[in-house]
Amino acid sequence: MNTKFFLSAFFLGCTGLAFGQGPAADYADDAFRFSDFSQSGTARFRALGGNHTALGGDASNLSGNPAGLAFYNRSELNISPSFNLVNNQNSFLGGQTNSNGGKLNIGQLGVILAGSSNNSRRWRRTAFGIGYSQSTNFYDKIDARGINRNTGSSLAQTYANNATAGNYSEAELSDDYDPASNTVSFTEAGAYGLFLINPTDLGTNGSGPPYTALGRDATRAKDQRATLNRSGTHSQWSLSYAGNLDDKLYIGGSIALTRLRYSSEYIFLETPVNGVDIANYSQTNRFDVTGNGFTATLGLIYKIIPDLQIGATIMTPTFSSAREVFSQSLAVNLAPGSAISLRRPNQVNVTSPYDNFDYSLQTPLRASGGATYFIGKGKIGFITASAEYVGYGGLRVRTSYFNSQQDNTDFKNDVRQVVQSSYQNVLNLRAGAEIRAGLLRLRAGVGYLPSAYKLDLDRVARADRDKLLLSAGLGVRNDRFFADLSGSYLTYNTGFTTYQLSNSADTPTVATSNRNTNVMLSFGVFF
């Protein structure tokens, strides 16, 4: 496969997005991120732990179990604004930091048109609905900082290692710079022009590898800071239809057009402590992905007895086309009195013919089953539980980007191999309950979402990546309108490698205790 593409994939790894080297691991990791759905729906269903499978009569059925629409006997218009709050605790090189932020968005909106009831026929009632919902909100913030006292560990050392491995001469590194656009085509050329790397035989005509990093500041401790900001959503517009047979069997189906928007900005800032030549330098990576796709869902709910019903759904993989746009820049600030005279401006942009990459993405098949028991014939409330199978082993990424069909085939097979060796199918478990008191509803729920990783990575054990979801809420409703409020708390652990060196002992990682809170208000009117 083209060398430049591998170089671009290495850049992606430096954003903290990848868990391994090479493009296959990068794109397998992206496919997993874009398929990791923790919670969706209205405030009512979120307060119940995200249960969608064996409940009906809620706008969440548009993207969950469409059979639940057949419970509607009145039409409904609804909207659900949502607020996502992150409060992450980061550990890096012995330093502890917190990163906080919040974002307001629309989590759900829809309209359900209920058909008239016909008790003279077995097919009693139908309903049609259209709605928007967010499957995933990618909003996240990580800001980690620590002192690295390992003299062999720095981001600049990765440039030196790659320049040495590439056997670049000084002339190749210097001539790559384009003064008209202030760009270089690979990172090592930028690092050379900013005096972050130099040949061992500095000053010798025609000298080249091996290269060293940071010159007179190489042996100093480094104050390192890794900042990662993510945003975007994986959302869908759903068209759903459902029918009711004898008030016993409810059947529904939906098709959905999906939209993927994902952005990340990763800044790594390194400051030699009491630097002689370099005050600090940084690498900034910007990564954006957009895509469109489609999926379909089939569901049913069956009343075994009036107080007990079961439900099941199956959702096809989402088939999407995606385009990624990647950009990178390097910047350096010299220390006061530095003996260095830069060969170019203190900031340069890195370009590559593969900065824009098109591919297709296939998310996992999902299937769920659950049950709901109504207490006091539903006048007191109910309890509900569900289990969801997610086939992460079915993640696929393909491309026709390369001129060689063999390169395209190799890319597909490499990603598939990484998926098979790195991810496993999981069974997500959820439970919730609702208590009714007149117009008031009180709700609570819990969800356990086990890690899909087969291996420990970035010094975070796979078992520590399990997700725990706790939720609660309340609501009021009458014959004309309803309003529901929910709060959900999702906690799990993650980690990422700030930069990659051949010796894993020299490679620092950020460990993050993720704490995400979602507050949603759903309200609607019946007509």
C-alpha positions in Angstrom: 0.0 0.0 0.0 1.1 3.6 -0.7 3.7 4.8 1.8 2.2 8.2 2.1 -1.1 6.7 3.2 0.7 4.8 6.0 2.2 8.1 7.1 -1.2 9.8 7.2 -2.5 6.9 9.2 0.3 7.5 11.7 -0.8 11.0 12.0 -4.3 9.8 13.0 -2.7 7.5 15.6 -1.1 10.6 17.1 -4.5 12.1 17.8 -5.2 9.6 20.5 -7.8 7.9 18.2 -6.0 4.7 17.6 -4.9 1.8 19.7 -2.3 0.3 17.3 -0.1 1.1 14.5 -1.1 1.2 10.8 -4.2 2.3 9.1 -6.2 -0.9 9.8 -6.2 -0.3 13.5 -7.0 3.3 13.1 -10.1 2.6 10.9 -11.2 -0.3 13.0 -11.1 2.0 16.0 -13.1 4.6 14.2 -15.7 2.1 13.1 -16.2 1.0 16.7 -16.5 4.6 18.0 -19.2 5.4 15.4 -21.1 2.2 16.5 -21.0 2.6 20.2 -24.6 3.5 21.1 -25.1 3.9 24.9 -28.5 5.6 25.2 -31.1 7.3 23.0 -34.8 8.1 23.0 -37.0 10.4 25.0 -36.6 11.4 28.6 -39.2 8.8 29.6 -37.3 5.9 28.2 -33.9 7.3 29.2 -35.1 7.5 32.8 -35.9 3.7 32.6 -32.3 2.9 31.7 -32.7 3.2 28.0 -35.2 0.3 27.7 -36.9 0.3 24.3 -37.7 -3.4 23.7 -40.9 -4.3 25.5 -42.7 -0.9 25.9 -44.9 1.1 23.6 -46.7 4.3 23.4 -43.6 6.5 23.3 -41.8 8.5 20.6 -38.7 6.4 21.4 -40.4 3.6 19.5 -39.5 5.5 16.3 -35.8 4.5 16.7 -36.3 1.7 19.1 -39.0 -1.0 18.8 -41.3 0.4 16.1 -44.0 -2.1 17.2 -44.7 0.1 20.1 -46.3 2.8 17.9 -49.3 0.5 17.6 -50.2 1.3 21.2 -51.0 4.9 20.2 -54.7 5.8 20.2 -54.1 9.5 19.8 -51.6 11.4 17.6 -48.7 13.1 19.2 -46.2 15.9 18.5 -43.1 16.0 20.7 -39.6 17.4 21.2 -36.7 16.6 23.6 -34.0 19.2 24.2 -31.0 17.6 25.9 -27.9 18.8 27.8 -24.7 16.7 27.9 -22.1 17.4 30.6 -18.7 15.8 30.9 -16.6 15.7 34.0 -13.5 13.6 33.3 -10.7 12.8 35.7 -7.4 12.4 33.8 -4.1 10.7 35.0 -0.9 11.4 33.0 2.7 11.0 34.2 1.7 11.2 37.8 -0.4 14.4 37.3 -4.1 14.5 38.0 -6.4 16.9 36.1 -10.1 17.4 35.6 -11.8 18.4 32.3 -15.3 19.7 32.2 -17.8 21.0 29.6 -21.3 21.0 28.5 -23.4 21.2 25.3 -27.0 21.7 24.5 -28.7 19.9 21.6 -31.9 18.3 20.4 -31.9 14.7 21.3 -35.3 13.6 19.9 -38.2 15.1 18.0 -41.1 13.4 16.2 -44.7 13.2 15.2 -46.9 10.1 15.5 -50.1 9.8 13.5 -52.5 7.3 15.1 -55.1 5.5 13.0 -58.7 5.1 14.1 -59.6 2.0 16.1 -61.7 -0.7 14.4 -62.9 -3.4 16.8 -64.8 -5.2 14.2 -61.6 -6.5 12.6 -58.7 -8.4 14.0 -56.3 -5.8 12.7 -57.4 -3.2 15.2 -55.2 -0.1 14.8 -52.2 1.2 12.9 -49.9 4.2 13.4 -47.3 6.0 11.4 -44.5 8.1 12.7 -41.5 10.2 11.6 -38.8 11.4 13.9 -35.2 12.5 14.5 -33.1 11.0 17.2 -29.4 10.9 18.3 -27.9 7.5 18.5 -24.6 8.9 19.9 -23.3 12.3 21.0 -19.5 12.4 20.7 -19.1 15.5 22.9 -16.0 14.9 25.1 -13.1 16.9 26.6 -9.8 15.6 27.9 -7.0 17.8 29.3 -4.1 15.9 30.8 -0.8 17.3 32.0 2.3 15.9 33.7 6.1 16.0 33.9 8.0 13.5 31.8 11.5 12.9 33.3 12.4 10.1 30.9 15.0 11.8 28.6 14.3 9.2 25.9 10.6 10.1 25.7 9.3 13.1 23.7 7.1 13.8 20.8 10.2 15.2 19.0 11.8 11.8 19.4 9.1 10.2 17.2 10.1 12.7 14.4 13.8 11.8 14.9 13.0 8.0 14.8 10.9 8.3 11.6 13.5 10.5 9.8 16.2 8.0 10.7 14.0 5.0 9.6 13.2 6.9 6.3 16.9 7.4 5.7 16.2 11.0 4.7 19.1 13.3 3.9 19.2 16.9 5.2 18.6 18.0 1.6 15.4 16.0 1.3 14.1 17.4 4.6 15.0 20.9 3.7 13.8 20.9 0.1 10.3 19.6 1.0 9.4 23.0 2.5 7.2 25.2 0.2 7.7 28.8 1.3 4.8 30.1 -0.9 2.2 28.1 1.1 4.3 27.5 4.3 3.7 23.8 4.1 5.6 20.5 4.1 4.4 17.1 2.9 5.5 15.1 5.8 6.0 15.8 9.5 9.7 15.1 9.7 10.5 17.9 7.2 8.5 20.3 9.4 10.4 19.1 12.5 13.7 19.6 10.8 12.9 23.1 9.7 11.8 24.0 13.3 15.1 22.6 14.8 13.2 19.9 16.7 15.4 17.3 15.0 19.0 17.4 13.7 21.5 14.9 12.3 24.0 13.5 14.7 26.9 15.0 12.7 25.5 18.5 12.9 27.2 20.9 10.5 28.7 18.2 8.3 28.0 18.7 4.6 25.6 16.1 3.2 25.0 14.7 6.7 21.8 12.7 7.3 20.7 9.9 9.6 20.7 9.1 12.4 18.8 12.0 13.7 18.4 13.2 17.3 15.7 15.3 19.0 15.7 18.7 20.8 19.4 19.4 20.6 20.7 21.0 23.9 17.2 20.5 25.5 17.2 16.7 24.9 18.2 15.8 28.5 15.8 18.1 30.2 12.5 17.0 31.8 9.5 18.0 29.7 6.2 19.5 30.9 3.7 17.7 28.6 0.1 18.5 28.0 -2.4 16.5 25.9 -5.7 18.2 25.0 -8.4 16.3 23.1 -11.8 17.9 22.2 -14.5 15.8 20.4 -17.9 16.9 19.1 -20.6 15.7 16.7 -23.4 13.2 16.6 -24.5 10.0 14.9 -28.2 10.7 14.3 -31.1 9.4 12.2 -34.4 10.3 10.6 -36.8 7.4 11.0 -40.0 6.5 9.1 -42.0 3.9 11.1 -45.2 2.0 10.7 -46.9 -0.4 13.1 -50.1 -2.4 13.5 -52.0 -4.1 16.2 -53.6 -7.6 15.9 -56.4 -8.4 18.4 -54.8 -6.1 21.0 -52.3 -9.0 21.5 -49.6 -8.8 18.9 -48.0 -5.5 17.9 -45.8 -5.5 14.8 -43.8 -2.6 13.4 -41.0 -1.7 11.0 -38.9 1.3 10.3 -36.3 2.5 7.9 -33.9 5.3 8.8 -31.5 7.6 7.0 -28.5 8.2 9.2 -26.1 11.1 9.4 -22.6 11.0 10.9 -20.7 14.1 12.0 -17.6 13.7 14.0 -14.8 16.2 14.8 -11.7 16.0 17.0 -8.9 18.4 17.7 -5.8 17.0 19.4 -3.1 19.3 20.7 0.1 18.0 22.3 2.2 20.7 23.9 5.7 20.0 25.2 7.8 22.4 27.3 11.4 21.6 28.1 11.8 22.6 31.8 14.2 25.6 31.8 14.7 25.1 28.1 17.9 26.6 26.6 16.9 26.8 23.0 13.2 25.8 22.9 10.5 27.4 25.2 7.8 25.0 23.9 6.5 23.3 20.8 3.2 21.7 19.8 1.5 19.5 17.3 -2.1 20.1 16.4 -4.2 17.5 14.6 -7.6 18.2 13.3 -9.8 15.3 12.2 -13.3 15.5 10.7 -15.6 12.8 9.4 -19.0 13.2 7.7 -21.2 10.4 6.3 -24.6 9.3 5.3 -26.2 5.9 5.5 -29.3 3.8 6.1 -30.6 1.1 8.4 -33.8 -0.8 9.1 -35.5 -2.2 12.2 -38.2 -4.9 12.6 -39.9 -5.3 16.0 -42.8 -7.0 17.8 -44.5 -6.9 21.2 -46.8 -9.6 22.4 -49.1 -9.6 25.4 -48.9 -13.0 27.0 -51.5 -11.9 29.6 -52.8 -8.4 30.3 -50.2 -7.7 32.9 -47.2 -9.2 31.1 -45.8 -8.5 27.6 -42.6 -9.4 25.8 -40.8 -7.7 22.9 -38.1 -8.2 20.4 -36.3 -6.2 17.8 -33.7 -6.7 15.1 -31.8 -3.8 13.6 -29.7 -4.3 10.4 -26.2 -2.9 10.3 -26.0 0.7 9.2 -24.4 1.0 5.8 -22.7 4.4 5.4 -20.4 6.2 3.1 -17.9 8.5 4.9 -15.3 11.1 4.1 -12.6 12.1 6.4 -10.6 15.3 6.3 -7.3 15.5 8.2 -5.0 18.4 8.9 -1.8 18.9 11.0 0.4 21.7 12.0 3.7 22.1 14.0 4.7 25.2 15.9 7.7 26.1 18.0 8.5 29.0 20.4 12.2 29.7 21.1 13.6 30.3 24.5 14.9 33.9 25.3 18.5 34.1 24.1 18.2 30.9 22.0 21.1 30.3 19.6 18.7 28.9 17.0 17.7 30.8 13.9 14.7 29.1 12.4 14.9 27.9 8.8 11.2 28.9 8.3 8.3 30.5 10.2 7.7 29.2 13.7 4.6 27.3 12.5 4.2 25.1 9.4 1.3 23.1 8.1 1.7 19.5 7.0 -0.2 18.4 3.9 -0.6 15.1 2.2 -2.4 13.9 -1.0 -4.3 11.5 1.3 -5.6 14.1 3.7 -9.1 13.5 2.3 -10.1 9.9 2.3 -13.4 8.2 1.3 -14.6 4.9 2.6 -17.7 2.9 3.4 -18.6 1.8 6.9 -20.8 -1.1 8.2 -21.8 -1.0 11.9 -22.8 -4.1 13.9 -26.1 -6.1 13.7 -28.2 -5.5 16.8 -30.9 -7.7 18.3 -32.8 -7.3 21.6 -35.4 -9.0 23.7 -37.2 -8.0 26.8 -40.3 -8.1 29.1 -42.5 -5.7 31.0 -44.7 -6.5 33.9 -47.5 -4.1 34.9 -48.3 -3.8 38.6 -51.9 -3.4 39.6 -53.0 -3.7 36.0 -50.8 -0.7 35.1 -52.4 1.7 37.6 -49.5 1.4 40.1 -46.7 1.2 37.5 -44.5 -1.4 35.8 -41.0 -3.0 35.8 -39.2 -3.7 32.6 -35.9 -5.3 31.5 -34.1 -6.0 28.2 -31.0 -7.6 26.8 -29.3 -6.3 23.6 -26.9 -8.3 21.5 -24.4 -6.2 19.5 -22.3 -8.1 17.0 -19.1 -5.9 17.0 -17.3 -8.7 15.1 -19.3 -7.6 12.1 -17.7 -4.2 11.8 -16.4 -3.6 8.3 -14.6 -0.7 6.5 -14.0 -0.7 2.7 -12.6 1.7 0.2 -12.2 2.2 -3.5 -9.9 5.1 -3.0 -6.7 3.5 -4.2 -5.8 3.1 -7.9 -4.8 -0.5 -7.3 -7.7 -2.9 -6.6 -5.3 -5.0 -4.6 -4.6 -2.1 -2.3 -8.3 -1.7 -1.8 -8.7 -5.4 -1.0 -5.7 -5.4 1.3 -7.2 -2.4 3.2 -10.5 -4.2 3.7 -8.9 -7.4 4.8 -6.5 -5.7 7.2 -9.3 -3.9 8.9 -11.4 -7.1 9.2 -8.4 -8.9 10.7 -7.9 -6.2 13.3 -11.7 -6.2 14.1 -11.7 -10.0 14.6 -8.6 -9.9 16.9 -9.6 -6.8 18.9 -13.4 -6.8 19.4 -16.0 -9.2 20.7 -19.7 -9.4 20.6 -21.5 -8.2 23.7 -24.8 -8.4 25.5 -26.0 -5.1 27.1 -28.4 -5.5 30.0 -30.9 -2.8 31.1 -33.7 -2.6 33.7 -36.1 0.1 34.9 -39.3 0.8 36.8 -42.1 3.4 36.8 -44.4 4.2 39.7 -47.6 6.1 39.0 -49.4 8.5 41.4 -52.2 10.3 39.8 -50.7 12.5 37.0 -47.2 12.0 38.4 -44.7 9.3 37.2 -41.5 8.4 39.0 -38.9 6.4 37.1 -35.5 4.9 37.7 -33.2 2.6 35.6 -29.8 0.9 35.3 -27.8 -0.4 32.4 -24.7 -2.5 32.2 -22.8 -2.3 28.9 -19.7 -4.6 28.9 -16.6 -3.7 27.1 -16.3 -5.0 23.5 -12.5 -5.1 23.6 -10.7 -8.4 23.7 -7.4 -7.0 24.9 -6.0 -4.6 27.4 -4.7 -1.4 25.7 -3.2 1.9 26.6 -2.5 0.4 30.0 -6.3 0.2 30.7 -7.6 -3.3 31.5 -10.4 -4.3 29.2 -12.7 -5.1 32.2 -12.2 -1.5 33.4 -13.8 -0.3 30.2 -17.2 -1.7 31.1 -19.9 1.0 31.2 -22.4 1.6 34.0 -25.5 3.6 33.4 -27.7 5.0 36.2 -30.8 7.0 35.5 -33.9 8.5 37.1 -36.7 10.9 36.2 -40.2 12.0 36.7 -43.1 13.1 34.5 -46.6 14.3 34.4 -49.3 13.7 31.8 -53.0 14.2 31.2 -55.3 13.9 28.2 -53.8 17.0 26.4 -50.1 17.0 27.0 -47.1 15.4 28.8 -43.7 16.6 30.2 -40.9 14.3 31.3 -37.5 15.0 32.9 -34.6 12.6 33.1 -31.1 12.5 34.4 -28.6 9.8 33.3 -25.1 9.2 34.6 -22.7 7.1 32.5 -19.3 6.1 33.9 -16.4 4.1 32.3 -12.6 4.2 31.9 -10.6 4.9 28.7 -7.1 5.7 27.8 -5.0 6.8 24.8 -1.4 6.9 23.7 -0.1 10.5 23.3 2.6 9.4 20.9 4.1 6.2 19.8 7.8 5.1 20.4 9.3 1.7 19.6 10.0 1.1 23.3 6.6 0.9 25.1 8.3 2.0 28.3 9.0 5.4 26.7 5.4 5.8 25.5 3.2 7.8 27.9 -0.5 7.2 28.0 -3.5 9.2 29.4 -5.9 7.3 31.6 -9.3 8.9 31.9 -12.2 8.2 34.3 -15.1 9.3 32.1 -18.2 10.7 33.8 -21.0 11.8 31.5 -24.3 13.3 32.6 -27.3 13.8 30.3 -30.3 15.8 31.3 -33.3 15.7 29.0 -36.7 17.4 29.0 -39.4 15.8 26.8 -42.7 17.5 26.2 -45.5 17.0 23.7 -49.1 17.4 22.9 -51.8 15.0 21.9 -54.2 15.7 19.1 
